[in-house]
Amino acid sequence: MPKAKIHSGAAKRFKKTSSGNYKRKSANKSHILTKMTTKRKRQLRGTSEIHKNDKVLIDRMMRAK
C-alpha cells in the first residue's frame, strides 16, 4: 500500500505546535508593500493560531491522526 501524501500547499502554510494546534502567517505580506503603511505591515508580522473550526480540515490535509 503506498504512503498517503500530505497536501503540499498546506504543508508550506501550516506548522503544528506542541499543543497540537496549527500556526499560520498573516496574508498580504509578500509583495507590493511600498503602498502599505508601516503600521499595517507591522501588524501583519508574526504568526497566529488557526481557528478551531478549521482544525478538522487542516488535519485532513496534513494526514494527521
NORQUIGI-V863530 format. One line per field, one symbol per residue. ss: DSSP state (a for helix, b for strand, c for the rest). A space follows every 50 residues. Layout:
BEGIN
ss = ???
END
This chain:
BEGIN
ss = cccccccaaaaaacbbcccccbbbbccccccccccccaaaaaacccbbbc caaaaaaaaaacccc
END
